[in-house]
């Protein structure tokens, strides 16, 4: 079975000041131009958890894009900018700073199912163009409200009268800058994000690796030890084990019959099919058969 040299995940701690694409290109070079892709774009002003898939792991990206995210963020009260953060021009001011009690009271309204409009300076696409591209050219447009879900949000620290730090666990597609502006409006003031750090992504391991550390290991045998297995991001996904004949059928895209005793535990669920130490495919158990959806080796 042919395998790419690197197959799995790098859990990168993206530094401030660079785009997610810039970080991805650095990773590609470090791992000898391996095929790579990231999940969940982080703006240049945001730091933290950027999962990067190498080799065959890129094939399962669509299955984890909707994973929940966790962030730490800081709001500066009394000001609003064009971009919702410190990079944009200040457009509104109001010398009103909410109390700790009022913040905690309002946060109750920001848990559960919500409707949210992506920020005008977000990367959401409008007729093929990014919203921030249209906003910078002063081209009028509307962003459609989206359904999001906030699992948890809490005030961690009121740093000063005009500054507070928060934790949030939210669904994919949640725009923190938009959320901060909405939170500020509900407190009868304005607000913008001064710091944003992603600290969690689904069930992924939270031991992040810095870009500088990876760069220091170029041409080192240690790189392999930093790549997590493809199935590491699917802690709740079951595994089935195939023999050599079954592997050959799966690699042609054919379904295979499964043992009835095993099927009962994973019926109608996504599973990884393994052979020895190799992950062969991601697929679905349906009607006592395994149907491959993504082949992970060739």
N, C-alpha and C positions, 0 to 999 in steps of 0.2 A: 504494500500500500504506500503510495507516495504521500509525503507530508511536507508542508511548508516548514522551514526551519523554526519559525516561531508561531505557535498557535495558542491563543489564550488572551488574558487580560492584564493590562497595566493599570493600576489605580493611581493616577497622577494627581499630585497636588499642584494644580495650575497656579502659577504666580500672578500677581497683579501686573497690569500693563501690557499683556500680550493677548492676542486673540486665541480662540480655541484651535483655529486652523494653523496658526503659527506653531503652537505647541504640538499639534499632530505631525506637522512636517519635521519637527525636531526629533520626535519619537521614531518616525519612519527611517531617518538617517541613522539613528542610534542602533536600530534593529535591522540594519543592512537592507534598507529599502523594502522591508516586508510590506505586504498589503495591510492597511490599517484604517480604522475609522473610529470616531468618538461618538458618545451618546450624551445628549443634553448640553447644548451650547452654553458656555459661560462668557459673558461680556468681558472686555479687557479690564474693567474696573472690579470684576468679581474674581475671587480666588477660590481654591478648594477642589473638591472632588470632581475629576473629569475622567470617567472610565474610557479607556482606549482599548479597542479590540484589535488583535493581531491575527493575521492569517485567516483560518477557518472561523474564528470567533466573530468576524465581521458578518457572517451569514445569519447570526442569531440576533443582531442588533434590533431588527423590527419587533422582536418578541419581548424586548425589555425597555423600549422607549417610553412606555407608559408607567414605569415604576415610580413610586412616591419619592419625593426629594425632601431633604432637611437642610435648613439654612440658619445661619446667624446673621442678623442685619441690624444696622444702626440707623435711626431716623433723627434728622435735625428738624425740629419744629419751627414753625413761623416763616418758612420760605418754600417757594415752589420754583422749580426750574423747567426749562423746555423738555429736558430729557428725563426728568424724574430723579436725577442724581447730581453729583457735584460737577460733572463734565459740561452741563448745559448752562445756558444763560438764565439768570434769575429773572422770573417774570412776575412773581407776586410775593408780597411780604405781609405778615400780620404778627404783631407783638402779643401773641397769646400762646402760652405754653401750658399744656394740660398737666394736671396733677397725677400722681401715681394712682390714686383711687379712681379717678375718672378714666384713665387708660385701662385699668383692669375691668371696669364695668363695661366699657365699650367692646373689649376683646371678646366678650361672650357672644356678640353678634357676628363674629368673624370665624366661627367654628361650624363645620358642616358644609352643606351644599350651597354654593354661591354662583352668581353670574358675574363675569368679569370681562371688561373690554381690554384687549392688549394695549400696551402703551403706544402712543404715536411714534415713539423712537425705538420700538422693538424690532425684532428681525422677522416678524410675521409677514407673509407675502400677501400683497394686494395686487391682483391682476398681473402676477409674475414679477413684481418688484417688491423689495423690502420696504416696510413701512417707514423706517428711518431715512431711506433714500428719498421717498416722497416728501417727508416732513422737512428735510433739509432744503428741498427745492421749493418749499411753500406750495406744493400741489395739494389741493383739498382732497380728502378721502375719509371714508368711514371704516371703522373696525367693528366687526361683528362680535357681540358678546358670546362668551364661551362658558360652558359649565365647568366649574372647578370644585375641588373638595379640600377643605382645611381640616386635617385630623387633629391638629393641636397648634395653638399659638399662645405664647406667654411672654410677659415682660420679665426680662432677666435682671435689668439694672437701669435705674434712672441716673445716668452719668452726670447730668446737670439739669438745670431748668429747661434748657432747649435741646436736650439730647438724650435718647433712650435706646437701649439694646434689647433685641427680641430674639426668640427662637420660634421656628415654625416647621411643621411637618405637613406637606401639602401634596396634592396630586400633580402629575405632569401637566405642563401647560399653564401653571400659575405664574403670573408676572409679579414679582416682588415689588417692583417700582410702582405699578398700578395699585397694588394692595396697600402700600404705604401712603399713597395719596388719598385713597379711600378712607383709610384709618384716620388720617389727619382731618379730612373733611367731616367725619363723624364726630370729631372733637372740636369742631368749629375753628379750625386753623389750617395751616398748610404744612407740608412736610416733604422732605426728599431723603433719598438714601445716601449716606456717606460711606458706609462699608457694607459689603455683602460677601459672605463666605458660605459655600456649600459644604456641609459636613457629613451628609448621608445620601445614599442613592440605593433605593430598594433594600434588598437583603445583602448587598455587597459587603465584603470585608472593608473595614474602615481604616486599615493601615495604609496610609497614602505614602507615595514616594515622590520626592522633590525632583524637579527637572535637572537641577544642578547635580544631584547625586547620580542620576542616570547618565548624564554627560560625562561624569568622572569614571564611569565604567565602560566606556566605549572600548571595544576590542577586548573586553574582559569576559572570562568564562562565567562570571557571577550573574550576567544578564538573565540567563535561563532560569535562575532561582527566583527571579522577581516576577516571572510571568505566571499568573494564576490560571488553572485549567479552565477550559471553555465552560464547563458546567458549574463553575464556582459561583456564578451569578444566579443560579437556579436552585437555591437551597431546598425549595419545596417541590422540586420536580423529581419524579420517580425515575428510576433507571431499570432497563431490561437488558439482558445479556444474550447475545447471539452466538451461534456456532458459525463455522466457516461457510457452510452452505447457505445459511440465512443471510450472511453478510453479502454474498455474491448476488442474491436476489434483491436485497435492499439497494445495492449500488446500481442496479439497472432501473430503479424507481418502482419496483414491484412491491406489493404488500406481502406480508408473511403471516401465517397463522400462529397464534400464541397459545400457550398453555392456559386452559380455562381457570385453573386455580390462581394463576398470577393476574389474569385479566380482571378479576373481580375487584382488586385493590386499585387499579389504575384505569378502569374503564372510562372512556370519554375524556381522558386527560392527556396533556402533552407529556411525553417521556423522552429520555435520552436512550438511544440504543448503543450499547458498548460491546466491543469484542476485545477480550483480554484487557489491555490498558488503553485502547484507542476508543474515542467517541466516534461512532460511525455516522449517526444521524439524529436529528430531532424530529419527532413525529407524533402521531396520535393513535391511541388505542381505540378502535371502534369496531363493534360487532365481532369481538374476539380476534381481530386482525390488527397488526401494526402497519400504519400507513406513513411512510417517510415524507416529511415536508421539506426538510433541508438536509442535504448530504454534507457531512462535515469532513469527509476524506474522499480521495479520488483514487 
